[in-house]
Amino acid sequence: MGHHHHDDERGHGPHHGHTDLDWAEMGPMLESSAELFASLYERALGWLAQEVTEPGLIVDAGSGPGVVSCLFAEVFPGARILAVDGSEALLERARARAGRQGVADRFGTLAGDLPEVLGELDYPADLLWASRSLHHLGDQRAALAAFAQRLAPGGTLALMEGGLPLRFLPRDIGIGRPGLQARIDAVEAEWFSRMRTDLPGHVAETEHWPALLAAAGLKHTRTHSFLLDLPAPASDRARAYVVASLSHMRDMLAVELDAEDLATVDRLLDPDDAASLHRRPDVFVLEAHTVHTAVRPA
């Protein structure tokens, strides 16, 4: 999480314990959590639309099940959308969604590994969106250079990376030692570092995204963060997101947290416990995602 568990819809809800992620298996969770974040994505796309006018081709690099790809189709009614992902199973979900939303006629998919698969694009992109997909690539600098090369002159690269980790409970929850979420964040930060280090071709990089975009030859960097603020009492969908997020991390936390914290986590996940996430009235969702953009010189 944090910097983060999220990769686009690939990422709501930490992915966990193991660093080798089975995206297809995560499809339903990725989809429902991205739907929960739809208001945040809509605001982010609205912000992009102020600068990116009438794009012909939008590429969603690391699209997952296509929730955001379909939002692009809605926000940019004149654009063709290409959802690109390593998982054919997730792209199937994306195509089904585009069909349900009536945008299948200008919606395509491309399966393969980033960034190499972008070499198969027939046309350069006017907007290339990479939402929490870049951090799953070993050499982020080289991947950004490859992304930049696929842009049309005057085209925009938009990265959603970083922000603030999920908060879903008050500091003192009445059970266990206060400050549990901060300790979970620390475990997840360690997990994230291991996940990065284990990637093929991993290169350590200072995550100063505007500087990396500039190094890829792009200009006019801009950054803006978007907040998802769903106060208590949580909707069923928000509560389900929180439960899924913590459940997903449970195995990883078992290795890292002390016995008292782990007992608290188990109570939070126990549907029969009145103090659990399933039943307590103080569950909320508060999270921020940051978008960085830059433009290929015309």
N, C-alpha and C positions, 0 to 999 in steps of 0.2 A: 504494500500500500504505500501511501506516502508518496515517495518519488517513484514509483509508487506501485501500489498494487494496481495501478490502473493502467491498463493500456486500454484504450477505448473501451468498446464494450467488452473487449477482452479484458477487461479489466475491471469490472467493478467487482469488488469482492476480491480479496486477495486470492492469489492462486497459491496453492500451498504445500508446503512441506517438502514436496519434491520439487526439484528445479526443472524437471523435464515435463512441460505442461501438455496435457491432452486436451487440446482446444475443442475438438468435436464433442467430447463428453461434457464439456462445460457450456455447450451451446445454449441450452435453456436458461441457465443462470446468467450468461453473458447478455442474452437477449432481454430478460426481465430487468436486469440492473440497468442496462442502457436505456430502457424505456423509462425507468424511474428518473434517470438523468436527462430525459428529453428536454425539459425546460432549460437546463443549463446549456445543452447543445444548441437549442434554438437561439438562445442569446448569443452564443459564440458565433453561430453562422450569420446571425444578423449583423454582428460586428464585422465579420469578414465581408459581408455583402456591401458595406459602406465603401470598401476599397476595391473589391473585386466586382467589376460590373459586367454583366452578361457574358460569363465564361461559356465557351463552347463545349469544352471537355473538362470534367472534374474527375480526378482519380482519387479514390479512397484507398490508401496504401496500408493494408493491415485492417481490412474492413470488418473482420469478424462476421457476425450474422446480419450485418447490413442495416442496423437501426439508423445509424447516422447517415449512411449512404442514401437511404430513402428520405431522410430529412433534407439532404442536399437537393434531391429531386424536387422537393416541395418548395424550398427557398429559392431555387434557381430554375424556374419552369422552362427556360429556353435551353438548358444544358443537357448534354449526355453525361451519364454517370457510369464510371467503371469501378466496380468493387474488386479489389485485388487482395487475395489472402492465400496463405499456404494450405488452408484446410478446405477441401472441396465440400465437405459436409456443412461447414458454416456458410459457404457460398450458395449452397442449395437453399438454406434458410433465407439468405439475402434475396435470391430470385423469387422465392415464394412470397416474401414480404412485398417486393416491388410489384408483383402480380396483384396482390390484395389491394395495394394502394393505387393501382391503375397507372403505374409509370413504367411497366415492363418494356414498352416500345422504345424507351430511351435509356434503358438500364442494361448494362452488360457485366459479365464477371470474367476474371482471369485468375486461374489457380497457379501458384508457384511461389518459390521462395524470394523474399525481398533481400537485396534490391535487384538481383539479377533478372527476375521475371519482368521488370519494367522495360527491359530491352525488347520485349515482344509488343510494346505499344505501337499501334499503327500511326498515331498522331501524338504530337506533344500536348501536354496538359496545360490548360489555362490556370487551373488550381489543383495542386497536389496536396492532399490532406493526409497527415500521418498522426493518428491519435494513439499515443502510448504503444506504438508498434516499434518505433526506433530503438527503444531500450532493450528490445529482444534480439537486436543484431549486434554481433561481436564488435565490429568496427564501425562505430556510429559516424565518425568523420567521413569515412569512405562511402558509407550509405547515403549521407547527406549530399555528397558530391554527385552520386549516381541519381538521387532524387532531382537535384538541381538541373542536371543534364536533360532530364525528361520534360522540363518546362518549356513552354513557348516563350519567345521574347516577350517581356512584360508580364509573364506568368508568375503566379504567387505560390510559394511553398508555405504551408501552415503546419506547425508541429504542436501537438498537445502533449506537453511533458512537464512534470513537476506540479507544484501547487501545494496543497496542505493535506495531511492524512485525515481520514474519516474520524469524526467524533460522533458517538452515539449514546453516551451516558454521561451524567454529571460526574465530577471528580470523586465525590463520596457517594457511593451507591447503597450504603447501609449494610453491605456485607463485605468481608475481606478488608484488605488494606487499601485506603484511597489511592488514586493515581494509577489504577490498573492499565488504562488505555495508553498512557505514556510509556509504560514498561512493554506493552505489546508492540508499540511503534518501534521501540529499540530492537526488539527481536525481528520485526519485519524488515528494518533497515539492514540488519545483518543478513537476513535471507536474500534480500534484493542484491546485496553486494556479491554473495555467493552465486546467485543466479547469473549475474553479469560475468563473473570470473569464469564460470563453467561454460560459457558460450564458445562455440568454435570461432577461432580467430579473434578472441577478445583483445581489445586494446583499451587500456585505462585512459579516460578522457575527463578533463575538467568540464563539468556539465554547465558551461556558460553558453546557453543555446544561441543567443544573438551573435556571439563571437564565432561560433561554429557555422552559423548560416552565412556570415560574412566571409569566412574562410572558404566556403563553397562557391564564392563569387557572386553572392546575392547582395542586394542593396535594400535600403529603407526598412531596417528591422523595426518591428513593433511588438509589444508584449502587453497582454491583458489577461487578468484572471477573472474567473467566473465562479460564483458561489452557488452551491446547492444548499438551501436552508429550509429543511422540513421540520418544523418544531414539533415537540410532543403536544398532544398524543399522536403517535405515528399511525399512518395509514397501514392497512394490511401489507401493501406492497413494500412500503418503507421498512416495516418490521421484518418482512421476509428477507430483504436485502441485508439487514444488519445480522440476522440469524445466519444467513448463508455466508456472510463475510467472516464471522467468528468461527463458524463450523469448519470452514475451509482451512482455517489456520490451526485448528485444534491439534493436529498431529505435530506440527512444527513447534507449537507452544509447549507441548508436553516435554520436549527435550530441553527447552530453554528457560521456562519459568520455574519459580520455586513452588513447593507443595501447596502453600497457602493460596497463591495466585491461581494455580491450576485448579484447585478445588472451587475457587470463585468462578472461573471460566466454565467448569462443569455445571455449576448451579445455574449460571446464566443460560446454558444450552438445554437445561432439563425442562421440558414442557410441563411437567407436573409440579415444578417449584414456583411458588407465588413470586419469588424474587427473580424469575427468569426473564430473558428478553421476550419470550412468548407472551408474558402476562403483565410485566411491570408497566406502569403508566408513564414513566419518565423517559422512554426510548425516543430518540430523535435522529435525524441525519443532518450533519453539517460537514461539508467537504468543499474544497476549492480545487479547480483545475486551471492550469495556465496555458495560454496559447501564444506562440511566437510565430510571427510571419516575416517574410522577406521576399523580394521581387527579383526576377532575372532581368538584367538590363535589356532594354529593347534593342 
